[in-house]
Amino acid sequence: MSEILARIDLAIAELVQIRSALAPETDESSCQPQEEDFVDTSTAAERFNLPRDTVRWLCENKGMGEKRGGRWYVSVQAMRDYKRD
């Protein structure tokens, strides 16, 4: 078993080297964390100052979100567009 793990570690190290060689140089700004595309309905309701039921309705009826494991997650960009209009 330890031989298999050692081979996996070696393969990962080789892949990291290949990726480093192929990856273009990046500046500091591109390394900053990006905002999540989707947030839960409670977070969206707080952030966009809307009732949670309204956010859920927008997800269900206006296609602004997706259901994951029985919970709705709303697109941040779709909410921005909705509030802007």
N, C-alpha and C positions, 0 to 999 in steps of 0.2 A: 504494500500500500504506500509506503514512504517513497518507493521508487517512482510510482505514478505521480505523486505530489511533486517530487523533484522535477520530473519531466514537464509537468504543467507549469511550474514556476519558471523553468527555462524557456518554455514557449512564450509565456507572457512577457518575459524580459526581452525576447527577440522581437515580439510584436510592438512593444513600446519603443524599441530602437527604430524599427521601420517607420512607425508613425511619426516619430520625431524628425526623421530624415525627410518624410514626405510633407509634413505640415508646414504651411507658409508661416513666415514670421508674423507675429501679431503684436499690436501695441497694447498698452495698459488698458485703454478704454474698452477693447473688445473682450477683456477678461472679466469685466464686471458682471455680476449675476444679472440675469434677465428676469423681468417680471413674469410671473406665472400666467399662462394663457387662461386658465380657468380657476375660479374660486368657488367655495360653497355659497349657498344662498344667504346664510347669515352674514358672512363677510361682505358679500356684494351689497346686501341691504344696508349695512353700516356705511360702507365706503361711498355708496351713491345716494344715501339718504332716502331710501324707499322702503316701504313695508316688505317683510319677507314674503308674504303672500303674492304681492305684485311681482317680485323677482321670480318666484316659482311659476306664476302665470306666464311671464315673458319667456321663460324657458320652455314650458309646455306648448304654448300657443303661437309664439313668434319665432321659435327655433333659435333662441339665444343661448341655449345650454344643452347639456347632455346628461343623461341619467347614468350614474355609476353605482352599482351595488345598492340600488334603491334610493339613492340620494341624488338631488339635482346639483349640478355644477354649472355655473354661468360663465360665459366668455366675457372677459374684462373689456376687450375691444368692442364687442357688441353693446355692452352697457355704456361705454363711453360714447359710441355713436348714437345710442338711444337718448342719452341725456343731452347731447349736443343739439339734437333736432328739436 
